[in-house]
Amino acid sequence: MAQKGVELDRETFSCSICLDLLKDPGTLPCGHSYCINCIQSFWDGEDEKRIYSCPQCRQSFTPRPVLRKNTMLAVLVEQLKKTGLQAAPADHCYAGAEDVACDVCTGRKLKAFKSCLQCVASYCEKHLQPHRDSAPFKKHKLVEPSKKLQENICSRHDEVMKMFCRTDQQCICYLCSVEEHKGHDTVSAAAERTERQRELEGSRQNIQQRIQDTEKDVKLLQQEVEAISRSADKAVEHSEKIFTELIRLMEKRRSDVKQQLRWQQETEVSRVKELQEKLEREITELKRKDAELKKLSHTEDHNQFLHNYPSLSALSEATHSSSINIRPHRYFEDVTAAVSGVRDKLQDALRDTWTNVSLTVTEVDVLLPQPEPKTRAEFFRYSRHITLDPNTAFTELLLSEGNRKVTVMRQQQFYSKHPDRFTGWSQVLSRESLTGRCYWEVEWRGRGVNVAVAYKNISRAGDECLFGFNDKSWMLYCANNSYNFYHNKVQTPVSGPQSSRVGVYLDHSAGILSFYSVSETMTLLRRVQTTFTQPLYAGLCLHPDSTAELCQVK
């Protein structure tokens, strides 16, 4: 309790300017006391106004009071010093570069606790006390500490701007309202604030509603993410089981074929060795018979020769080599061919059905459509590695460069029969199906090329199969001096810069198909907006003496 009293005395006998114990205290006519040096320095700043005020109560004095040392206060301060050392404010109480400083403090300034809009000044807790205790100051408007108090003062009239001009949408002082803003729609700043406050509350309500709506959308999207993840995990699990079963089945078939081949090998080898041993025994018997006949041929006794000859001349039935069916060394090539046929059919089945598998993967619509690419670099983000399918190539087309380049030949190429092969026109489709967003480029030379996309079930024969002349394909005709677009037998002339390279952009889900002339820049030639009901395949149709290549874009 004693210590608390000492602290109270210290505060009572402290200078409200330097916040230290009074040094040579002097008392003003209003009754407040300060260090004589502190109050003299404070008044030095007010010499221009020739009105000198108390920093605490703001009472003014004219002329400048002459202060003398208050002996009684000085004695009391000296006694207080003997009671204990003065505690300095903590460092965090002082104003830093980013803080609002007290306008009354001298020397090292404390942080401001409040700013007064009427006084246009900021005060620490100590110097704010008059605004709390003095009745005239209690009417002042206190706000959070601000460095922008001067913005409330009219630069023209040096008055507080308490008016608002709605005509010019700016704060003004009262003198402005009767001078340069005379006749304008002016109201008090408080009235305008009330109006704007209502608008602000309306805006806040709108924002809060939008926040709630957006949070609902975010929650729905999060649920969608979780649903996608669960569905994908489940699909992966089931797919793994199915592929494991397929692999197990393939392993079993491989084991069965291997076992059957080894059994057949063992059977055939055993049969051949049995016959080989029989022939070897026959050779031994014939050699023995030949030795006996040789010996008989040297017998000089005619009677003995004639006696033994009948028994030695009789031979067992021979196994002639001409009766052994020796085939060329292609014993099991038929099995290899059969297994190869199974492989080819399996590859075809996987390629044909893979599109159906891809289509079952539902694309999530997050209601935030992505913009179409604008630059070639943006298009490259969707580039696809595409190859041409030999099973679809017309017989006079030669594929090369890893099935990325196609050339028209004057003679038929060797292709096996296949139901996917075009027979009516020099056309070829890609091996890969195209869904989602895709971009590719075609470099061509010669008389012309048709760059197209088509469904897999497009006709393969007759005029019905020509790209652009049915409802299953879209085609850009490119020649040395013209472009034309075709779909379902409808021709549309296309203008644009000539180029030997054509870019194709596909957004399957959005139903967008675009063709570009590609050189140093990209120029849109034709854009189609439709609905694609099946996966698409890249297509090329070549004119005589022409080549085309699917470029590897980077």
Secondary structure, 3 states (H helix, E strand, C coil): CHHHHHHHHHHHCECCCCCCECCCEEECCCCCEEEHHHHHHHHHCCCCCCCEECCCCCCEECCCCCCCCCHHHHHHHHHHHHHCCCCCCCHHHECCCCCCECCCCCCCCEECCEEECCCCEEECCCCCHHHHHCHHHHCCCEECCCCCHHHHECCCCCCECCEEECCCCEEECHHHHHCCCCCCCEEEHHHHHHHHHHHHHHHHHHHHHHHHHHHHHHHHHHHHHHHHHHHHHHHHHHHHHHHHHHHHHHHHHHHHHHHHHHHHHHHHHHHHHHHHHHHHHHHHHHHHHHHHHHHHHCCCCHHHHHHHHHHHHCCCCCCCHHHCCCCCCCCCHHHHHHHHHHHHHHHHHHHHHHHHHHHCCCCCCCCCCCCCCCCHHHHHCCECCCCECHHHCCCCEEEECCCCEEEECCCCCCCCCCCCCCCCCCEEEEEEEECCEEEEEEEEECCEEEEEEEECCCCCCCHHHCCCCCCCEEEEEEECCCEEEEECCEEEEECCCCCCEEEEEEECCCCEEEEEEECCCEEEEEEEECCCCCCEEEEEEECCCCEEEECCCC
